[in-house]
Amino acid sequence: MTNFLLRQFELESDDLYRVKGPVNLTRMMSVLGDVDRPELLYRPFTPSIPKALKAGSLFDAIAKNDILLHHPFQSFTPIEDLLREAARDPHVLAVKQTLYRTGADSAIVNALVEAASQGKEVTVVIELRARFDEADNLQLASRLQEAGAIVVYGIMAYKTHAKMLHIVRREKGELCYYAHLGTGNYHAKTAKLYTDYSLLTANKALCADVHKVFQQLSGMGRARKIDTLLHAPFTLHERLVAMIDREAQIARKGKRGHIIIKCNSLTEPKLIKALYRASQAGVECDLIIRGMCCLKPGVPGFPTTSACARLLAACWSIPGCSTSTMMASRKPGALARILCRAICSTVSKPAFRCWIRSSPPGCVKTWRHTWWITARAGYCRPTAAINYKTQVMPTRSVPRKRCSTPMRLKARHRTYT
């Protein structure tokens, strides 16, 4: 069989890689759906919905308080419901949204089409270069244009990776603004698989910045000053490096410095060098990376850098005198500051900061699906020999209703030898 394949595709023997086990594991997902063997599957899980979003208008609930959702533990349905309500609300004037991946027969797209057919001003920024979804996005663009929506394909040489939604609504004779910022795609299926955050807000400063970003994406004007968001390729990269360097300065003064970054990939050289500098200064650097990671943990001279393979798009620092928590829509990869239009939002509410910061220690303690990256750029299970790091983990999560700034972690130490 191997010789036949090599001849058929005109390849050399060096082009053949033998793998022990299945080659395409993604096919297993479709197989499980076709086999009637419930004992092979996890028990069904139903995501929760906050009480504030269960009754009445979603606009009223968001106007009272910002709402932070943690997917997949909390449902993605409120975002779909918000768009449906906006499409049918006669007081809604305009809807703007970015779309990277949405999936077939998306409720998000259906709501946008309905809003456009109702005469509302609908603007959609579609990324045509989303890997593996190029053809689907082209069909999506045609459907939205036929419904009367304004479709924008982004800016030449840049990928639009920001996940944001902006709604303009007239209330009591005044224009009010609502926004959604997320770390994941507007995709109901992947929202059940990946850990992401969604922030629903009516904060005037934040909504104004989202509006400015949409103006940059849909117009040809100069970049306007943005106050609350970090915007790649303009300010995001420099601010992240500055935050890491700030932790290093705090550690040099004898105070505790701690950086936790949880993201898809980490490949950007300047960001990696900044983490090495912070680690040399005595900052604890815990990196929870889903995919590619070019940082080598446990290298001599960099004693407090650890990395394990997990997923989330958030980063925060816990210095001795202040706290910063941020959520972003883009992995800090090598192209993020050059070829991507992404946003990063500072999480300002103390309760939200405590909630976000309490989630990564839980991932670190869940060893079953974790692989540690070694100093030799390999991977091993946590039960294997890991002698380069004393892992610090909180013994419990901080209660959401009693959050203080800065958050004091009661930690226990576990050494792997």
Secondary structure as UniProt FT lines:
FT   HELIX           2..8
FT   TURN            9..10
FT   HELIX           13..15
FT   TURN            25..26
FT   HELIX           27..34
FT   HELIX           38..40
FT   HELIX           51..53
FT   HELIX           58..64
FT   STRAND          67..71
FT   TURN            72..73
FT   HELIX           77..88
FT   TURN            90..91
FT   STRAND          92..99
FT   TURN            104..105
FT   HELIX           107..117
FT   TURN            118..119
FT   STRAND          121..126
FT   TURN            128..129
FT   TURN            131..132
FT   HELIX           134..147
FT   STRAND          150..152
FT   TURN            156..157
FT   STRAND          159..160
FT   STRAND          164..171
FT   TURN            172..173
FT   STRAND          174..182
FT   TURN            188..189
FT   HELIX           190..192
FT   STRAND          196..201
FT   HELIX           204..218
FT   STRAND          229..232
FT   TURN            233..235
FT   HELIX           236..252
FT   TURN            253..254
FT   STRAND          258..263
FT   HELIX           269..280
FT   TURN            281..282
FT   STRAND          284..289
FT   TURN            297..298
FT   TURN            300..301
FT   TURN            303..304
FT   STRAND          305..308
FT   STRAND          314..317
FT   STRAND          324..328
FT   TURN            334..335
FT   HELIX           336..339
FT   STRAND          340..346
FT   HELIX           350..365
FT   HELIX           367..369
FT   STRAND          372..373
FT   TURN            375..376
FT   STRAND          379..380
FT   TURN            382..383
FT   STRAND          390..394
FT   TURN            400..401
FT   STRAND          411..415
//
